[in-house]
Every structure is written in C-alpha cells, then in structure tokens.
C-alpha cells in the first residue's frame, strides 16, 4: 500500500476538527481527517443530531446535524480526504525538525504529514454496551447506540434503556413517530433535565410512553439480527417481556485516549496541555484543539475550539514556512482560495 501525503493530518472529525480544515484551507494547507467513528460530526452526530445548540454565533439555535452539515459544506471547497472508522495507532517523526510525521491507522493506512492537529475531543469514544448474551447479533439492525434520523424509527416498537438526558430526550422525540416507546430504567428518578423528566412522566400518565421502572435489561429475543422482544428484570427478580423492534441503550460513552496517551504529549488529567497562543503541544509540529486541549481558564465550548483551530492553522503555516511573510486578510477580502487537488 502506498503512503499518502498531505500538509496536515487532523485527528478527529467533530465540529472543531472540521473547522480546522477550513482554517487550514484558507492558508492553502491540504488536510486529511481521521476519525474512529464511521461518520463525521463526533458527538454532535453520535449523541444529539436533532437537539438544538444555542451558543453558536449567528445561529439562535442549530441542531447538531445541521451544524455538521453546514461545516461539511463550508470545507468542501478544500477537498479534504476522510479516513472514517480509523483510529491512529502509531505516530512517529521521520525527521528531527518536527515537520514530517508518519501516521498509521488501525486499518493499515499510512499518511506522511508535515504537521498534525489533534481534535479528538476526549479521545476515541464508543458506547457502554449492556452485558446481554448475544447482543452482537442485533447490533446495527435492531440495537443502535446512536440515533441518526427519527424517520428510521417510524412505526417501530422501541425500547429505550437508560436514565440520562440522551435516553429521556430521545424517548420524548421518538414518541412522536414510533408506534410505541417503552423506557427502562433501574431507578424511579431520572438524571435528566427537570423539564424533560416532567414531560416524560406526563406522557407516561397519558399512556403515550410506558415507563418500566425500576427494572434493568436481562435478555433479548429475536431471530437473525431482528428483535421481537426485550426481557427486563427487577431487583426483586420479577421479570417482564416487552415486545420490541428496536432497543436503544443509552448508558453513556466509554472515553479512551488510546494511543494518544503514549505519544509523550504532556498529559494533564487525560488532556493535552497546549500553548493557548498557538495551540502547540510540547512536541513541535503537533497541535491540539477543542475539548482535548487544556490551559489555564480554558472554556470547553465549541466556539472556543473554533478559535483554537484558527490559531493552530496560522501557527502551522508559520512553523512550516517561516521564511514566508503571511499578509493576513479577512475572508471578505480574499474570498475562498482555489484549492489544488487533494493529496492522495
């Protein structure tokens, strides 16, 4: 397999990683993007694609899915190459200057890059799976850990398991399209916003949603990957069988820095310490932005990550081409640069 080449490898395809493509593109730096998920958008896509976000400038509210789609369109002129469903396994310098790095992914892809931006949120993440026998048979067909589109679940019998915001919010939302929604939680009290919990209980009182509490998942029934029922059990040993087409377990995410923890980046409480003026880590040529980056008084906001993406891109341009004088211009003045063909 031939080695791909690019100016910048961006690790993480969440909103901050995607905006870094734009900022690099404006400085004529080509990018390739790697993400452990099989889709762009990070947590915006995986956890709350249809929930409104209220603190994005110029958007009184925007859904997670719409924010990602807007970012995708914004960076499209720069023709980024995506490596989705890949996790970076090794990262090694090919020269001492810090201006050449060889990245290898979990699928064997090798990329030679001049610089690296880590925008991996809090690392690669995946769902906490319930310990149910045979669960693998149903994953991807009848068991989903993320909700992409409500229409997928129209007229389905859905069991939502969990007691946090994701479980409650999706139960409320899917009750509008599903034929029936049951919510299984091991406690009478939910860990969701009070208003959401009140709405959930009101729908339960009206018979729209079936609250099955306090119970926990105990087994699955079905054939060839298609569920017919979900079994639950109380702490006293009482069992129930819930007819179901879909099970949505929302037990949170398992966060793991993975190989990033072995790259000598000066971790502080599972975060990467950076220079807030440049977003550079303690290793020349490697930058970190977004939730994974830390410095005194850091605000974990998407808009903070956007600013860090701009700082990193400008710092990279100066680092790679110190002899060039960059005359900064606003986008309203210079427009969108015409990209060259993407590296391959």
C-alpha positions as CSV (number, residue, x, y, z in Angstrom):
1,X,0.0,0.0,0.0
2,X,1.4,3.4,-1.0
3,X,1.8,6.1,1.6
4,X,-0.5,9.1,1.3
5,X,0.9,12.6,1.7
6,X,-0.6,15.9,2.9
7,X,0.2,19.1,4.7
8,X,-1.9,18.5,7.9
9,X,-3.5,15.4,9.4
10,X,-6.4,16.2,11.6
11,X,-7.3,13.6,14.2
12,X,-11.0,14.0,15.0
13,X,-13.9,14.8,12.7
14,X,-16.0,16.6,15.2
15,X,-17.1,20.3,14.7
16,X,-13.7,21.7,15.8
17,X,-11.7,19.2,13.6
18,X,-13.9,20.1,10.6
19,X,-13.5,23.8,11.1
20,X,-9.7,23.3,11.3
21,X,-10.0,22.0,7.7
22,X,-11.5,25.4,6.8
23,X,-8.8,27.4,8.6
24,X,-6.0,25.4,7.1
25,X,-7.6,25.6,3.7
26,X,-7.7,29.4,3.9
27,X,-3.9,29.2,4.3
28,X,-3.6,26.7,1.4
29,X,-2.8,23.8,3.6
30,X,-4.2,20.5,2.4
31,X,-5.8,18.2,5.1
32,X,-6.7,14.6,5.7
33,X,-9.0,13.8,8.5
34,X,-9.1,10.7,10.6
35,X,-11.9,9.6,13.0
36,X,-12.7,6.4,14.9
37,X,-16.4,6.8,14.1
38,X,-17.7,5.8,10.7
39,X,-19.2,9.3,10.2
40,X,-18.2,12.9,10.6
41,X,-19.5,15.1,13.4
42,X,-18.3,13.4,16.5
43,X,-20.7,13.7,19.5
44,X,-22.9,16.2,17.6
45,X,-23.7,13.4,15.2
46,X,-23.5,10.4,17.5
47,X,-25.3,11.8,20.6
48,X,-27.5,14.8,19.7
49,X,-28.0,15.2,15.9
50,X,-31.5,16.7,16.4
51,X,-31.0,18.6,19.7
52,X,-30.7,22.4,19.4
53,X,-27.4,24.1,20.2
54,X,-27.8,27.7,21.3
55,X,-24.3,29.1,21.7
56,X,-23.0,29.0,18.1
57,X,-22.5,32.7,16.9
58,X,-25.1,33.9,14.4
59,X,-27.3,30.8,15.0
60,X,-30.1,31.5,17.6
61,X,-30.3,27.7,17.6
62,X,-29.0,25.0,15.3
63,X,-29.3,21.2,15.5
64,X,-26.2,19.1,15.9
65,X,-26.8,17.5,12.5
66,X,-27.3,20.9,10.8
67,X,-24.2,22.3,12.3
68,X,-22.1,19.4,11.0
69,X,-23.8,19.7,7.6
70,X,-23.0,23.4,7.4
71,X,-19.4,22.7,8.3
72,X,-19.2,20.0,5.7
73,X,-20.4,22.4,3.1
74,X,-18.0,25.1,4.3
75,X,-14.9,22.9,4.0
76,X,-16.0,21.2,0.7
77,X,-14.1,23.6,-1.5
78,X,-10.8,22.4,0.2
79,X,-11.4,18.8,-0.8
80,X,-10.4,17.1,2.5
81,X,-9.7,13.4,2.5
82,X,-11.6,11.5,5.2
83,X,-10.5,8.2,6.8
84,X,-13.6,7.3,8.8
85,X,-13.7,4.2,11.0
86,X,-10.0,4.5,11.5
87,X,-8.1,5.1,14.7
88,X,-4.5,6.4,14.7
89,X,-2.3,3.6,16.1
90,X,1.2,4.9,15.6
91,X,2.7,8.4,15.1
92,X,6.4,8.8,14.6
93,X,8.6,11.7,13.3
94,X,10.6,11.0,10.2
95,X,13.0,13.9,10.8
96,X,14.0,15.8,13.9
97,X,12.6,19.2,12.7
98,X,9.0,18.1,13.6
99,X,8.0,18.9,10.0
100,X,7.5,15.3,8.8
101,X,5.4,12.7,10.5
102,X,4.3,9.2,9.6
103,X,0.8,8.2,10.8
104,X,-0.5,4.7,10.7
105,X,-4.2,3.9,11.3
106,X,-5.9,0.8,12.6
107,X,-6.8,-0.2,9.1
108,X,-3.2,0.0,7.9
109,X,-3.4,3.3,6.1
110,X,-0.2,5.3,6.2
111,X,0.0,9.1,5.8
112,X,3.0,11.3,5.6
113,X,2.1,14.7,7.0
114,X,4.0,17.9,7.7
115,X,2.0,18.7,10.8
116,X,-0.7,17.2,13.0
117,X,-3.7,18.7,14.7
118,X,-5.4,16.6,17.4
119,X,-9.0,17.5,17.7
120,X,-10.1,14.2,19.2
121,X,-12.5,15.6,21.9
122,X,-11.6,13.5,24.9
123,X,-10.3,10.7,22.8
124,X,-11.8,7.9,20.7
125,X,-15.2,7.0,22.2
126,X,-17.7,4.3,22.0
127,X,-20.9,3.3,23.7
128,X,-21.1,1.4,27.0
129,X,-22.7,-1.8,25.9
130,X,-25.2,-3.6,28.2
131,X,-23.9,-7.1,29.2
132,X,-26.5,-9.1,27.3
133,X,-25.9,-12.5,25.8
134,X,-25.9,-12.5,22.0
135,X,-26.1,-8.7,21.8
136,X,-23.6,-8.6,18.8
137,X,-26.2,-10.4,16.6
138,X,-28.6,-7.5,16.8
139,X,-26.2,-4.5,16.8
140,X,-26.6,-2.4,13.7
141,X,-30.0,-3.9,12.8
142,X,-32.2,-3.8,15.9
143,X,-29.9,-2.4,18.5
144,X,-28.4,1.1,18.0
145,X,-26.4,3.2,20.3
146,X,-26.9,6.5,18.4
147,X,-29.9,7.9,16.7
148,X,-29.3,9.4,13.2
149,X,-32.8,10.2,11.9
150,X,-36.1,9.8,13.6
151,X,-37.6,8.6,10.4
152,X,-35.7,5.3,10.7
153,X,-37.9,4.5,13.7
154,X,-41.3,5.5,12.4
155,X,-44.0,3.0,13.4
156,X,-41.5,0.8,15.3
157,X,-41.8,-0.6,18.8
158,X,-38.9,1.0,20.6
159,X,-37.4,0.2,24.0
160,X,-35.1,3.0,25.3
161,X,-32.8,1.9,28.2
162,X,-31.2,4.5,30.4
163,X,-32.0,7.4,32.7
164,X,-29.9,10.3,31.5
165,X,-30.5,13.2,29.1
166,X,-29.9,11.2,25.9
167,X,-32.4,8.5,27.0
168,X,-35.1,10.9,28.1
169,X,-34.7,13.3,25.1
170,X,-34.8,10.5,22.6
171,X,-37.8,8.8,24.3
172,X,-39.7,12.2,24.0
173,X,-38.7,12.7,20.4
174,X,-39.3,9.2,19.2
175,X,-42.7,9.0,20.9
176,X,-43.9,11.3,18.1
177,X,-43.1,8.8,15.3
178,X,-42.8,5.4,16.9
179,X,-45.8,3.0,17.3
180,X,-44.8,2.6,20.9
181,X,-42.0,3.7,23.2
182,X,-41.0,1.9,26.5
183,X,-38.4,3.4,28.8
184,X,-36.5,1.0,31.1
185,X,-34.5,2.5,34.0
186,X,-33.2,0.9,37.1
187,X,-34.3,3.8,39.3
188,X,-37.5,5.8,39.7
189,X,-35.5,9.0,39.5
190,X,-34.0,10.1,36.1
191,X,-30.8,12.1,35.6
192,X,-32.2,14.3,33.0
193,X,-33.2,18.0,32.9
194,X,-36.2,18.5,35.3
195,X,-38.4,19.9,32.5
196,X,-37.6,16.8,30.3
197,X,-38.3,14.4,33.1
198,X,-41.6,16.2,33.8
199,X,-42.6,15.8,30.1
200,X,-41.7,12.1,30.2
201,X,-43.8,11.4,33.2
202,X,-46.7,13.4,31.7
203,X,-46.6,11.3,28.5
204,X,-46.4,8.2,30.7
205,X,-49.5,9.3,32.6
206,X,-51.2,9.9,29.2
207,X,-50.3,6.3,28.1
208,X,-48.1,7.5,25.2
209,X,-44.9,6.2,26.8
210,X,-44.6,3.1,29.0
211,X,-42.2,3.7,32.0
212,X,-40.8,0.4,33.2
213,X,-39.1,1.3,36.5
214,X,-37.2,0.1,38.4
215,X,-36.1,-2.6,36.0
216,X,-32.9,-3.4,34.1
217,X,-32.2,-5.3,30.9
218,X,-31.9,-9.0,31.2
219,X,-32.2,-10.6,27.8
220,X,-33.1,-10.4,24.1
221,X,-35.5,-12.4,21.9
222,X,-35.4,-12.5,18.2
223,X,-34.0,-14.2,15.1
224,X,-31.3,-13.4,12.6
225,X,-30.5,-10.0,14.0
226,X,-34.1,-8.8,14.3
227,X,-35.6,-8.3,17.7
228,X,-39.0,-9.4,18.7
229,X,-38.8,-8.6,22.4
230,X,-36.6,-7.3,25.2
231,X,-36.6,-9.0,28.6
232,X,-36.2,-7.0,31.8
233,X,-35.9,-7.9,35.5
234,X,-36.5,-6.0,38.7
235,X,-34.1,-6.2,41.7
236,X,-36.6,-8.5,43.4
237,X,-36.3,-10.9,40.5
238,X,-39.7,-10.1,38.8
239,X,-39.4,-10.4,35.0
240,X,-41.2,-8.8,32.1
241,X,-41.1,-9.2,28.4
242,X,-41.5,-6.1,26.2
243,X,-42.4,-6.6,22.6
244,X,-39.9,-4.6,20.6
245,X,-38.4,-4.0,17.2
246,X,-35.6,-1.7,18.4
247,X,-33.5,-1.4,21.5
248,X,-31.7,1.9,22.1
249,X,-29.3,1.5,25.1
250,X,-28.1,4.9,26.4
251,X,-25.6,4.1,29.1
252,X,-23.1,6.8,28.3
253,X,-19.8,6.7,26.4
254,X,-16.6,5.0,27.2
255,X,-13.9,7.5,26.6
256,X,-10.3,6.4,25.8
257,X,-7.3,8.4,24.7
258,X,-5.9,5.2,23.3
259,X,-2.5,5.5,21.6
260,X,-2.6,9.3,22.1
261,X,-1.6,8.7,25.7
262,X,1.7,7.1,24.5
263,X,2.8,10.0,22.3
264,X,4.6,12.0,25.1
265,X,2.4,15.0,24.8
266,X,2.5,16.1,28.4
267,X,-1.0,15.0,29.5
268,X,-2.7,16.7,32.4
269,X,-5.7,14.7,33.7
270,X,-6.2,13.0,30.4
271,X,-6.0,16.3,28.5
272,X,-3.2,17.7,26.3
273,X,-1.5,20.9,27.6
274,X,-1.0,23.5,24.9
275,X,0.3,27.0,24.4
276,X,-3.0,28.9,24.2
277,X,-1.5,31.4,21.8
278,X,-0.6,28.8,19.2
279,X,-2.3,25.5,20.3
280,X,1.1,23.8,20.0
281,X,1.8,20.9,22.3
282,X,5.2,20.2,23.9
283,X,6.2,18.5,20.6
284,X,7.0,20.8,17.7
285,X,4.7,20.1,14.8
286,X,1.8,18.7,16.9
287,X,-1.1,20.9,17.9
288,X,-4.2,20.1,19.9
289,X,-7.6,21.9,19.8
290,X,-11.0,21.5,21.3
291,X,-12.0,19.6,24.4
292,X,-8.8,17.5,24.4
293,X,-6.7,20.7,24.8
294,X,-6.1,22.4,28.2
295,X,-4.6,25.5,29.5
296,X,-5.4,27.9,32.4
297,X,-9.0,29.1,32.4
298,X,-9.9,27.0,29.3
299,X,-13.6,27.1,28.4
300,X,-14.9,23.9,27.0
301,X,-17.1,25.4,24.3
302,X,-17.4,24.7,20.6
303,X,-16.7,28.3,19.8
304,X,-13.5,28.1,21.9
305,X,-12.4,25.2,19.8
306,X,-13.2,27.1,16.6
307,X,-10.8,29.9,17.7
308,X,-8.2,27.4,18.6
309,X,-8.5,25.9,15.1
310,X,-7.7,29.3,13.6
311,X,-4.7,29.8,16.0
312,X,-3.4,26.3,15.2
313,X,-3.7,26.8,11.4
314,X,-1.8,30.1,11.5
315,X,0.9,28.7,13.8
316,X,1.3,25.7,11.5
317,X,1.7,27.9,8.4
318,X,4.4,30.0,10.2
319,X,6.1,26.8,11.5
320,X,6.3,25.1,8.1
321,X,7.2,28.2,6.1
322,X,9.0,30.6,8.4
323,X,10.6,32.4,5.5
324,X,7.3,33.4,4.0
325,X,5.7,36.6,5.1
326,X,2.0,36.0,5.5
327,X,-0.2,39.1,4.9
328,X,-3.3,38.3,6.9
329,X,-6.5,39.2,5.1
330,X,-10.1,38.8,6.1
331,X,-12.2,36.3,4.2
332,X,-14.4,39.1,2.9
333,X,-11.3,40.5,1.2
334,X,-9.6,37.4,-0.3
335,X,-12.6,35.1,-0.6
336,X,-12.1,31.3,-0.7
337,X,-8.7,30.2,-2.2
338,X,-9.0,27.9,-5.2
339,X,-7.7,24.5,-3.9
340,X,-5.2,22.3,-5.6
341,X,-6.0,18.7,-6.0
342,X,-6.2,16.8,-2.7
343,X,-3.1,14.7,-1.8
344,X,-3.6,11.0,-2.4
